[in-house]
Amino acid sequence: MDMHKFKKLNTLKPFDWLLILGVISANIIYSVLENDFDVVGSLAGITGVVCVVLVAKGNILNYFFGLVNVALYAYVSFKAQLYGDAALNALYYLPMQFVGWYSWINRRESVDSVTVEARRMSLMQRVWLGLFTVSTVSLTAWVLYLFRDPQPVKDAATTVLSVIAMFLMVRRFMEQWVLWVVTNIISVVMWVVALANGEAHSALMIIMWVFYLANSLNGWVTWAKLSRSRQ
């Protein structure tokens, strides 16, 4: 692979800085308007956006910011009584930060690089991924329905898609971004509902997930280029 091309792709572009500075500005504006600085919510949102921007660039340093983000987000979700999200972050995302770091550090472009090689699935792998995802979401939704979950399909989709997307991220597959886009859309809706119910931190979480969604679309395009250059 042409390293000059890779470094060019890996450099933070204006859109990336727009996301990072945008979420910082949005948090400041929100704090001024509400006359209340939500430290935990702001840190969760800012570190989360920095993390996903670095993921989109294939930069291994994303796991440092991810570690801070998932710990804070688990706390915020628990306080908002979103126990499924809290458990997902505390019991899965948190340890996966260390697994991902180990996996990526052994798959760098070079020993001195902080960037990782991107991969893409074959057509048959994508078919199996789609079948597995749909069947797992359906089964999980049915189980949640039996336990009288008020929104079994939404909860099943966010949980299953997030688990699979995180696994694909650790394995460096471009297809992770398709699942992240869907997950981010559902999560925006989830926090809008939480805001309507008066949950604390909800507005900042909506801001974070909107920026996540924008970045996931950008990450999809970037990783498509990176993985295509590997073929």
Backbone bond lengths (Angstrom), bond angles and torsions (degrees), N, CA, C in turn:
res aa  C-N    CA-C-N  psi(-1)  N-CA   C-N-CA  omega(-1)  CA-C   N-CA-C  phi
1 M - - - 1.471 - - 1.522 109.97 -
2 D 1.331 116.32 141.57 1.454 122.07 178.41 1.525 109.34 -71.13
3 M 1.337 116.37 110.64 1.464 120.94 -176.15 1.524 111.38 -65.46
4 H 1.338 116.74 -31.96 1.469 118.78 178.77 1.521 110.15 -62.46
5 K 1.346 115.03 -42.09 1.462 119.90 178.40 1.524 110.38 -64.36
6 F 1.333 116.14 -41.86 1.465 120.07 -178.26 1.515 110.82 -64.18
7 K 1.322 117.36 -45.08 1.466 120.51 -179.59 1.526 110.70 -63.54
8 K 1.331 115.35 -35.05 1.459 118.34 178.31 1.520 110.65 -64.53
9 L 1.338 115.81 -41.72 1.457 120.06 177.89 1.519 111.43 -68.05
10 N 1.338 115.03 -32.69 1.454 119.54 -173.63 1.524 113.00 -78.44
11 T 1.338 117.78 -19.67 1.455 121.53 -178.93 1.527 110.10 -68.45
12 L 1.317 115.57 138.35 1.465 119.27 177.76 1.524 109.53 -63.01
13 K 1.317 114.84 128.02 1.456 121.43 -178.22 1.528 109.77 -99.92
14 P 1.347 116.94 171.07 1.468 119.38 179.78 1.523 113.66 -52.73
15 F 1.347 117.52 -37.98 1.463 119.98 179.45 1.524 111.17 -63.45
16 D 1.345 116.31 -37.52 1.464 120.22 179.22 1.524 110.85 -65.81
17 W 1.330 115.45 -44.10 1.465 119.34 177.91 1.525 110.69 -66.28
18 L 1.328 116.58 -33.26 1.462 120.56 177.04 1.524 110.40 -61.62
19 L 1.329 116.88 -41.16 1.457 120.97 178.70 1.527 111.32 -65.20
20 I 1.339 115.96 -47.74 1.465 120.53 -177.08 1.529 111.19 -65.78
21 L 1.334 116.22 -51.72 1.464 119.96 -179.96 1.526 110.95 -68.57
22 G 1.329 116.05 -30.23 1.457 120.40 179.31 1.514 112.54 -64.94
23 V 1.340 116.46 -45.06 1.464 119.09 -178.90 1.527 110.79 -69.94
24 I 1.341 116.97 -33.51 1.466 120.04 176.12 1.528 109.97 -65.29
25 S 1.342 116.12 -46.99 1.467 120.92 179.60 1.520 111.47 -62.75
26 A 1.331 116.23 -41.88 1.466 120.57 -179.66 1.521 111.15 -62.05
27 N 1.334 116.34 -39.49 1.461 120.35 178.31 1.524 111.42 -66.86
28 I 1.339 116.62 -39.82 1.466 120.49 179.23 1.529 110.36 -65.76
29 I 1.334 116.27 -46.36 1.469 120.79 -179.98 1.523 110.79 -61.03
30 Y 1.330 115.71 -43.99 1.466 119.89 179.66 1.530 110.58 -61.51
31 S 1.336 116.39 -42.30 1.464 120.63 -179.07 1.525 111.31 -63.79
32 V 1.343 116.24 -39.98 1.465 120.66 179.60 1.529 110.34 -66.76
33 L 1.325 116.38 -45.21 1.465 120.41 -178.70 1.522 112.21 -64.93
34 E 1.330 115.70 -37.27 1.462 120.29 -178.97 1.526 112.48 -88.38
35 N 1.350 115.92 -8.51 1.463 121.54 -176.99 1.529 111.11 54.56
36 D 1.330 114.54 38.52 1.466 120.21 -178.62 1.522 108.57 -155.59
37 F 1.330 116.88 119.89 1.462 120.80 -179.68 1.520 109.49 -93.51
38 D 1.312 115.72 108.96 1.461 122.50 -179.87 1.527 108.40 -86.40
39 V 1.332 117.08 94.15 1.464 122.09 -174.78 1.520 111.37 -61.56
40 V 1.321 116.61 -50.21 1.465 120.80 -176.71 1.527 111.16 -63.44
41 G 1.334 116.31 -48.66 1.456 120.16 -179.65 1.519 112.38 -62.51
42 S 1.333 116.66 -40.92 1.460 120.91 -179.73 1.522 111.53 -66.19
43 L 1.331 116.72 -45.88 1.463 120.28 179.29 1.523 111.34 -63.49
44 A 1.323 116.30 -39.51 1.467 120.15 178.42 1.522 110.38 -61.86
45 G 1.328 115.81 -44.72 1.455 119.92 -178.77 1.516 113.35 -67.33
46 I 1.338 116.66 -45.74 1.464 121.06 -176.61 1.524 111.39 -67.73
47 T 1.341 117.37 -48.53 1.468 119.71 179.77 1.524 110.97 -64.57
48 G 1.331 116.51 -32.59 1.456 119.76 178.32 1.519 112.22 -64.95
49 V 1.330 116.57 -44.54 1.460 120.33 -179.69 1.524 110.94 -67.53
50 V 1.339 117.60 -42.46 1.467 120.27 176.66 1.526 109.91 -59.30
51 C 1.321 116.18 -41.62 1.463 121.37 179.52 1.524 111.53 -59.09
52 V 1.329 117.02 -52.46 1.466 119.09 -175.24 1.526 112.21 -70.38
53 V 1.338 117.60 -28.92 1.464 120.14 174.57 1.525 109.57 -63.21
54 L 1.337 116.60 -42.99 1.462 120.80 179.01 1.526 111.51 -68.95
55 V 1.334 116.62 -34.75 1.469 119.75 175.67 1.522 109.47 -61.64
56 A 1.329 116.26 -44.06 1.462 120.66 -179.56 1.520 111.61 -60.62
57 K 1.333 116.60 -26.55 1.453 121.37 179.05 1.528 112.30 -92.22
58 G 1.327 116.82 0.20 1.461 119.96 -178.66 1.512 112.39 68.99
59 N 1.345 116.41 29.32 1.464 121.79 -176.52 1.520 110.09 -96.31
60 I 1.322 117.12 124.13 1.462 123.05 -175.33 1.526 112.91 -64.31
61 L 1.329 117.60 -21.10 1.464 120.73 -179.64 1.525 112.23 -67.22
62 N 1.335 117.12 -8.58 1.463 119.82 177.96 1.522 111.72 -59.22
63 Y 1.336 116.78 -28.78 1.463 119.58 -175.58 1.527 112.88 -70.37
64 F 1.321 117.72 -25.28 1.468 120.34 176.06 1.529 109.89 -66.88
65 F 1.333 115.95 -49.42 1.465 120.19 179.24 1.522 110.68 -69.47
66 G 1.331 116.34 -32.83 1.456 120.38 178.42 1.513 112.20 -64.08
67 L 1.313 116.65 -36.80 1.461 121.69 179.73 1.526 110.72 -61.35
68 V 1.331 116.12 -45.35 1.466 120.89 178.44 1.523 110.26 -66.28
69 N 1.320 116.04 -44.14 1.462 120.79 -176.93 1.522 113.04 -62.11
70 V 1.328 117.72 -49.62 1.472 119.23 -175.02 1.526 111.51 -67.59
71 A 1.339 117.04 -32.29 1.462 119.85 178.11 1.530 110.36 -65.66
72 L 1.331 116.08 -46.09 1.467 120.33 179.77 1.525 111.44 -69.75
73 Y 1.322 116.72 -39.40 1.465 120.07 -178.71 1.526 111.14 -66.99
74 A 1.321 117.02 -35.31 1.465 120.44 176.25 1.528 110.03 -61.60
75 Y 1.326 115.82 -41.28 1.465 121.26 179.05 1.527 110.92 -64.85
76 V 1.346 116.43 -46.71 1.464 121.26 -179.57 1.528 110.64 -62.77
77 S 1.326 117.12 -42.97 1.464 121.40 -179.81 1.526 111.27 -64.18
78 F 1.327 116.20 -39.18 1.463 120.43 179.50 1.526 110.26 -63.64
79 K 1.344 116.60 -42.77 1.460 120.64 179.41 1.527 111.23 -65.16
80 A 1.351 116.59 -32.28 1.462 121.05 179.80 1.526 111.67 -84.28
81 Q 1.341 116.37 4.81 1.469 123.41 179.61 1.524 112.49 64.05
82 L 1.339 115.81 26.25 1.465 121.30 172.19 1.526 106.69 -94.27
83 Y 1.308 115.56 72.36 1.457 121.44 -169.12 1.532 113.05 -65.90
84 G 1.333 116.22 -31.52 1.460 118.94 177.55 1.513 111.11 -64.53
85 D 1.340 116.54 -44.83 1.464 121.26 177.78 1.523 110.98 -64.99
86 A 1.321 116.49 -40.36 1.466 120.77 179.62 1.527 110.59 -62.16
87 A 1.323 116.48 -45.37 1.467 120.81 -179.97 1.520 111.19 -66.23
88 L 1.334 116.66 -40.66 1.461 121.15 179.60 1.523 111.04 -59.24
89 N 1.330 116.38 -43.63 1.464 120.33 -178.70 1.520 112.40 -73.27
90 A 1.333 116.91 -43.56 1.465 120.45 -176.07 1.526 112.72 -73.94
91 L 1.327 116.61 -38.27 1.462 120.20 -172.45 1.525 114.18 -98.46
92 Y 1.337 116.84 -17.38 1.471 118.98 -178.56 1.526 112.25 -120.30
93 Y 1.348 117.10 -59.50 1.461 119.87 -178.02 1.529 112.63 -59.68
94 L 1.331 116.41 -41.48 1.466 119.75 -176.01 1.528 111.97 -60.68
95 P 1.338 119.60 -55.63 1.469 118.74 177.86 1.526 113.12 -65.49
96 M 1.343 117.53 -28.10 1.460 119.77 -179.83 1.525 112.55 -69.16
97 Q 1.332 117.88 -18.20 1.466 120.15 174.46 1.527 110.22 -62.45
98 F 1.325 116.05 -39.61 1.462 120.63 179.72 1.527 111.07 -74.63
99 V 1.334 116.05 -39.47 1.467 120.38 177.27 1.528 109.91 -63.18
100 G 1.329 116.25 -44.15 1.453 120.98 179.90 1.518 112.49 -63.42
101 W 1.330 115.96 -42.98 1.467 119.97 178.24 1.525 110.32 -58.58
102 Y 1.315 116.88 -46.19 1.467 121.35 -179.04 1.526 110.97 -63.54
103 S 1.332 115.93 -42.38 1.459 120.30 -178.70 1.524 111.66 -67.08
104 W 1.330 116.17 -45.12 1.464 120.12 -177.41 1.520 112.28 -70.14
105 I 1.325 117.11 -37.25 1.465 119.43 -175.35 1.525 110.95 -65.74
106 N 1.332 116.46 -22.87 1.462 120.99 177.54 1.523 112.58 -92.95
107 R 1.325 117.18 2.41 1.465 121.40 -179.71 1.522 111.05 -129.36
108 R 1.332 115.41 35.29 1.458 119.41 179.62 1.524 110.90 -79.18
109 E 1.345 115.71 161.22 1.458 120.76 177.52 1.522 111.22 -63.29
110 S 1.341 116.48 -33.81 1.460 121.80 176.92 1.520 107.84 -154.94
111 V 1.314 116.51 168.04 1.464 121.12 -177.88 1.519 111.32 -60.64
112 D 1.338 117.24 -35.93 1.465 121.22 -176.82 1.529 113.05 -88.95
113 S 1.309 117.26 -0.49 1.462 120.99 -174.84 1.524 111.80 -90.78
114 V 1.339 116.09 151.60 1.469 121.24 173.23 1.524 109.90 -106.30
115 T 1.325 116.51 7.64 1.458 121.26 -179.54 1.519 110.61 -104.79
116 V 1.326 115.65 154.85 1.453 121.42 -171.87 1.527 110.50 -119.38
117 E 1.328 116.11 154.19 1.459 121.42 177.33 1.531 110.01 -75.44
118 A 1.313 116.97 130.36 1.466 121.83 178.15 1.525 110.05 -90.75
119 R 1.342 116.07 149.50 1.460 122.10 -179.93 1.529 109.28 -127.08
120 R 1.325 115.96 164.54 1.460 120.34 172.44 1.516 109.48 -138.85
121 M 1.325 115.33 150.83 1.453 121.44 -176.52 1.529 111.54 -80.00
122 S 1.329 115.13 158.42 1.455 120.44 172.20 1.529 108.34 -77.90
123 L 1.319 117.18 168.83 1.459 121.07 179.76 1.525 110.93 -59.43
124 M 1.320 117.21 -43.13 1.456 120.70 -179.11 1.528 111.31 -65.49
125 Q 1.337 117.22 -38.73 1.464 120.69 177.44 1.527 110.54 -63.15
126 R 1.319 117.24 -37.72 1.461 120.98 178.80 1.526 110.98 -66.82
127 V 1.333 116.10 -39.18 1.464 120.01 177.94 1.523 110.45 -62.23
128 W 1.338 116.31 -46.89 1.464 120.60 179.13 1.525 111.31 -64.39
129 L 1.335 116.52 -37.52 1.468 120.61 177.60 1.521 110.24 -62.11
130 G 1.335 116.52 -45.18 1.458 120.34 179.60 1.516 112.60 -62.38
131 L 1.332 116.56 -44.78 1.464 120.99 179.59 1.525 111.39 -64.26
132 F 1.338 115.81 -42.76 1.465 120.44 -179.83 1.526 110.75 -65.12
133 T 1.333 116.43 -42.22 1.465 120.79 -178.61 1.525 111.55 -64.60
134 V 1.320 116.93 -48.65 1.469 121.12 -178.96 1.524 111.12 -62.62
135 S 1.327 116.86 -44.82 1.467 120.23 -178.47 1.526 111.54 -67.06
136 T 1.337 117.24 -38.65 1.464 120.74 -179.48 1.526 111.28 -69.73
137 V 1.333 116.90 -41.55 1.467 120.46 176.91 1.525 109.86 -62.09
138 S 1.317 117.03 -43.42 1.470 121.39 -179.27 1.522 111.41 -63.00
139 L 1.333 116.44 -45.24 1.460 120.68 -179.82 1.525 111.04 -64.69
140 T 1.335 116.29 -43.57 1.466 120.87 179.87 1.526 110.94 -64.58
141 A 1.323 116.92 -41.04 1.469 120.93 178.46 1.527 110.67 -62.40
142 W 1.321 117.06 -39.70 1.468 121.27 178.75 1.525 111.01 -63.88
143 V 1.342 116.24 -43.03 1.466 120.69 178.53 1.524 110.27 -63.43
144 L 1.336 116.99 -44.39 1.465 120.80 179.42 1.524 111.27 -64.44
145 Y 1.323 116.48 -35.31 1.467 120.77 177.12 1.529 110.59 -63.06
146 L 1.328 115.99 -40.34 1.464 120.31 178.42 1.527 111.16 -63.58
147 F 1.345 115.60 -30.68 1.466 120.36 178.39 1.532 111.36 -90.40
148 R 1.334 115.93 13.93 1.469 123.24 175.42 1.534 113.66 61.89
149 D 1.312 116.09 35.28 1.458 120.38 172.49 1.530 107.92 -64.82
150 P 1.353 118.64 129.98 1.469 121.03 -177.16 1.529 113.89 -65.20
151 Q 1.328 117.77 -27.74 1.467 121.70 179.02 1.532 109.24 -134.04
152 P 1.320 118.17 68.65 1.464 121.69 -172.72 1.524 114.39 -62.38
153 V 1.328 117.19 -38.88 1.467 119.76 -177.66 1.524 110.61 -67.95
154 K 1.344 116.54 -46.05 1.467 120.87 179.57 1.517 111.14 -62.44
155 D 1.311 116.82 -48.09 1.461 120.55 -179.01 1.526 111.28 -63.64
156 A 1.329 116.36 -40.70 1.465 120.24 179.18 1.522 110.64 -65.27
157 A 1.330 116.41 -42.73 1.462 120.88 -178.11 1.524 111.77 -63.89
158 T 1.343 117.20 -48.46 1.463 119.62 -178.56 1.525 111.71 -63.28
159 T 1.317 116.67 -40.77 1.464 120.20 -177.84 1.521 111.67 -69.31
160 V 1.325 116.37 -52.58 1.469 120.70 -176.66 1.526 111.56 -65.57
161 L 1.332 117.15 -46.10 1.460 120.38 -179.59 1.520 111.40 -62.22
162 S 1.335 117.07 -39.30 1.462 120.94 179.78 1.523 111.52 -65.89
163 V 1.328 116.45 -42.45 1.467 120.62 179.90 1.524 110.44 -63.11
164 I 1.328 116.54 -46.34 1.466 120.24 -179.19 1.525 111.05 -67.51
165 A 1.348 116.94 -42.19 1.464 120.83 -179.70 1.522 111.27 -62.67
166 M 1.334 116.90 -40.65 1.462 120.21 179.02 1.520 110.66 -64.44
167 F 1.329 117.13 -39.44 1.462 120.89 177.70 1.529 110.38 -63.08
168 L 1.332 116.60 -43.56 1.464 120.50 178.51 1.525 111.23 -65.55
169 M 1.333 116.54 -33.65 1.463 120.64 177.46 1.522 110.58 -64.33
170 V 1.323 116.65 -46.60 1.467 120.86 179.13 1.527 110.32 -61.63
171 R 1.351 116.39 -35.59 1.463 121.73 179.64 1.525 112.13 -84.28
172 R 1.351 116.91 0.11 1.457 124.08 172.98 1.530 114.02 69.50
173 F 1.333 117.70 30.22 1.456 120.94 179.70 1.527 111.34 -89.50
174 M 1.325 116.43 134.99 1.458 122.59 179.02 1.527 112.40 -60.01
175 E 1.336 116.48 -31.84 1.466 121.20 -174.87 1.527 113.88 -64.51
176 Q 1.332 116.93 -12.27 1.464 120.20 175.80 1.520 111.51 -53.63
177 W 1.343 117.02 -34.20 1.457 120.98 -171.67 1.521 112.97 -70.01
178 V 1.328 117.07 -28.18 1.465 119.60 175.89 1.530 109.46 -61.64
179 L 1.330 115.29 -44.47 1.461 120.40 -179.60 1.522 111.52 -70.18
180 W 1.347 116.98 -36.22 1.463 119.68 178.87 1.525 110.81 -64.59
181 V 1.335 117.50 -39.01 1.468 120.57 179.60 1.522 110.42 -59.85
182 V 1.333 116.16 -48.40 1.466 120.63 179.92 1.528 110.57 -63.37
183 T 1.336 116.50 -44.89 1.467 121.22 -179.95 1.522 111.66 -60.10
184 N 1.322 116.51 -42.91 1.462 120.85 -178.31 1.525 112.12 -65.79
185 I 1.321 116.95 -38.31 1.466 120.34 177.42 1.528 110.26 -62.43
186 I 1.333 115.96 -46.49 1.466 120.54 179.76 1.528 110.67 -63.16
187 S 1.334 117.14 -39.36 1.463 121.36 -177.98 1.526 111.80 -67.17
188 V 1.330 117.37 -36.63 1.469 120.40 175.85 1.523 109.68 -59.24
189 V 1.327 115.73 -46.39 1.466 120.77 179.21 1.528 110.65 -61.58
190 M 1.338 116.68 -42.45 1.461 121.85 -178.83 1.525 111.58 -59.61
191 W 1.344 117.07 -43.40 1.462 120.06 -178.18 1.529 112.04 -77.58
192 V 1.330 117.72 -25.06 1.466 120.29 173.16 1.522 109.34 -64.40
193 V 1.330 115.92 -41.79 1.466 120.73 176.16 1.525 110.27 -62.71
194 A 1.352 116.32 -42.25 1.466 120.53 178.99 1.524 110.80 -62.87
195 L 1.343 116.80 -38.44 1.466 121.05 178.19 1.525 110.46 -64.27
196 A 1.324 115.94 -41.04 1.465 120.51 178.80 1.522 111.37 -63.11
197 N 1.327 115.76 -26.86 1.468 120.99 178.73 1.526 112.44 -89.44
198 G 1.355 116.42 3.17 1.457 120.93 175.53 1.508 115.72 80.07
199 E 1.349 118.03 21.40 1.460 120.51 -178.96 1.532 111.06 -72.98
200 A 1.341 116.05 139.37 1.464 121.47 178.19 1.525 110.15 -65.70
201 H 1.296 117.39 151.79 1.465 126.07 177.75 1.530 113.32 71.97
202 S 1.340 118.64 -5.66 1.467 120.98 -171.47 1.529 113.01 -60.66
203 A 1.330 117.24 -43.67 1.465 120.35 -177.88 1.525 111.10 -60.67
204 L 1.340 116.24 -42.55 1.461 120.01 179.27 1.519 111.22 -67.44
205 M 1.326 117.08 -33.71 1.459 120.09 177.97 1.529 111.09 -69.41
206 I 1.331 116.76 -34.60 1.466 120.19 175.88 1.523 109.70 -63.24
207 I 1.336 115.49 -45.12 1.467 120.42 177.86 1.522 109.98 -57.46
208 M 1.335 116.44 -46.61 1.463 121.17 -178.89 1.526 111.35 -59.97
209 W 1.339 116.93 -46.54 1.463 120.30 -176.29 1.519 112.24 -70.89
210 V 1.322 118.79 -30.51 1.464 120.88 175.10 1.524 109.80 -65.02
211 F 1.331 116.82 -42.26 1.459 120.34 176.77 1.529 110.76 -67.85
212 Y 1.322 116.72 -36.49 1.468 120.70 174.37 1.529 110.31 -57.49
213 L 1.325 115.55 -45.36 1.459 120.55 -178.26 1.527 110.92 -61.88
214 A 1.332 116.12 -45.42 1.468 120.12 178.87 1.523 110.49 -60.93
215 N 1.332 116.45 -42.14 1.457 120.02 -179.28 1.526 111.87 -69.27
216 S 1.334 117.28 -35.39 1.465 119.45 -179.12 1.526 110.91 -64.90
217 L 1.323 116.94 -34.42 1.463 120.22 175.30 1.526 110.38 -67.20
218 N 1.332 115.72 -41.34 1.462 120.61 176.86 1.530 110.84 -66.20
219 G 1.336 116.62 -40.88 1.460 120.67 179.04 1.510 112.14 -63.23
220 W 1.319 116.20 -37.48 1.466 121.33 178.04 1.530 110.10 -58.38
221 V 1.337 116.21 -47.10 1.465 121.33 -179.61 1.528 110.75 -65.84
222 T 1.335 116.75 -45.13 1.463 121.33 -176.98 1.522 111.87 -64.49
223 W 1.333 116.84 -47.78 1.465 119.95 -178.51 1.526 111.59 -70.13
224 A 1.317 117.74 -27.34 1.464 120.20 175.02 1.528 109.24 -62.84
225 K 1.336 116.51 -40.13 1.465 121.04 177.67 1.527 110.89 -68.37
226 L 1.332 116.05 -45.56 1.462 120.20 -178.01 1.525 111.61 -63.45
227 S 1.327 116.83 -44.59 1.461 120.39 -177.81 1.523 111.31 -71.95
228 R 1.331 117.21 -31.86 1.463 120.51 178.57 1.523 110.50 -67.19
229 S 1.328 116.74 -36.00 1.460 120.81 -179.84 1.515 111.95 -70.84
230 R 1.348 117.06 -15.39 1.464 121.51 178.64 1.518 111.63 -83.59
231 Q 1.337 116.89 -15.61 1.461 119.93 -175.55 1.518 111.57 -79.58
